[in-house]
Amino acid sequence: MIARKCDICGKFFEPYLVSNTISGKRDSYYQIKVTENNFIGRDARTRHEYDVCMECKKKFINWVKDEKRKAKNK
């Protein structure tokens, strides 16, 4: 198995061994993708991809949920 390095905490990890919905193989891991789009021409885009371990993935999901909840309560 190929080890990956978490781009957030720096820890090495192996794919999570969770089911991949496309191929059905148990070889998936999470990657956060950030894309910046230009309003004028959609061709001008910048994309950043971050490999994340399971712990950082859980923290990220919880952070997003908390931010949504805060925004909803304003």
KAFEN-V605710 format. One record per residue. N is the residue number from 1. BURIAL is I if it has 9 or more other C-alpha atoms within 8 Angstrom, else O. Layout:
BEGIN
{{N,BURIAL} {N,BURIAL}}
END
This chain:
BEGIN
{{1,O} {2,O} {3,O} {4,I} {5,I} {6,I} {7,O} {8,O} {9,O} {10,O} {11,O} {12,I} {13,I} {14,O} {15,I} {16,I} {17,O} {18,I} {19,I} {20,I} {21,O} {22,O} {23,O} {24,O} {25,O} {26,I} {27,I} {28,I} {29,I} {30,I} {31,O} {32,O} {33,O} {34,O} {35,O} {36,O} {37,O} {38,I} {39,O} {40,O} {41,O} {42,O} {43,O} {44,O} {45,I} {46,O} {47,O} {48,O} {49,O} {50,I} {51,I} {52,I} {53,I} {54,I} {55,O} {56,I} {57,I} {58,O} {59,O} {60,O} {61,O} {62,O} {63,O} {64,O} {65,O} {66,O} {67,O} {68,O} {69,O} {70,O} {71,O} {72,O} {73,O} {74,O}}
END
